[in-house]
Amino acid sequence: MNVSDAVRQRRSVRDFRPDPVPKSLLTEVLDAARWAPSGSNIQAWRIIAVAGAERDAIVEMTRSAASAPGFGKTADPFPIYPPELWEPLRTRRYALAEDMYRALGIPREDKPARLRHVARNFEFFGAPVGLFFVIDQRVAHGQWAHLGMLIQTVALLLEERGLGSCMQEAWASYRPQLAERFGLAPTEMVYCGMAVGFPKSENPVNQFERSRITLDELVDFRGF
Ligand SMILES: Cc1cc2nc3c(=O)[nH]c(=O)nc-3n(C[C@H](O)[C@H](O)[C@H](O)COP(=O)(O)O)c2cc1C
């Protein structure tokens, strides 16, 4: 598979087969991903990979944390989105939700079913492996962008090996619990997670047509 194919074929997988991912395969991917670039090569990142009992314990942890009083009431100092998205960003976000819930056969007004799908994030969408990307809170904005380089590199290397992934900012909801579980340093935090496994390709949620802005919207060519 060449890079262009990997970029085009990778998609967010939201339903996985339970088949285990061999540790050797994951190790190969993560070892290759070390070569992702970062400004000044500072590599202000690390990954926690979970499978088996540790993965299951995290899934269980989310269930008990979510039912604890006061869950989700404290404002996250590193919110994933600004409180109000503006246009055209708002519409793009809405369009993704529409496409995804249509593929899942969930009508717009069925909020409980939508919430059940969102909750599948915290089962890694059935994937046997979860990755957590950890960043130090003391970094500047640049290092957050650097971390994105690593995340996409991992995703493309997985794609090359026939594995699927879904990046998961949803895990931000459980940052304090994950920090405690992993024994993170006080300055560290989980930025996002990633579900990794073999896709259930037959599920329409893994097949719906995705959209992107046009090349003209993306690029302002000057001086060519
Ligand atoms: C950093 C990052 C975090 C994401 N978090 C989630 C998530 O928590 N749950 C989810 O279902 N999709 C998540 N996504 C997937 C995006 O919705 C998806 O990348 C986007 O709709 C484009 O679709 P594609 O990945 O299938 O090409 C995330 C994507 C990125 C890049």
The ligand as an ORCA input file, in Angstrom:
! r2SCAN-3c Opt
* xyz 0 1
  C      -8.247     13.923     17.076
  C      -9.528     13.297     16.649
  C     -10.429     12.874     17.605
  C     -11.625     12.244     17.233
  N     -12.488     11.815     18.202
  C     -13.561     11.059     17.864
  C     -14.381     10.477     18.870
  O     -14.207     10.678     20.070
  N     -15.388      9.656     18.474
  C     -15.649      9.405     17.152
  O     -16.581      8.651     16.861
  N     -14.893      9.976     16.179
  C     -13.848     10.770     16.501
  N     -13.040     11.313     15.527
  C     -13.286     10.970     14.129
  C     -13.764     12.136     13.281
  O     -15.131     12.333     13.459
  C     -13.416     11.793     11.836
  O     -12.019     11.761     11.695
  C     -13.990     12.747     10.822
  O     -15.399     12.705     10.840
  C     -13.500     12.405      9.421
  O     -13.898     11.104      9.070
  P     -12.879      9.937      8.759
  O     -11.899      9.824      9.900
  O     -13.733      8.697      8.662
  O     -12.173     10.266      7.493
  C     -11.888     12.016     15.873
  C     -10.979     12.473     14.916
  C      -9.820     13.109     15.292
  C      -8.858     13.578     14.242
*
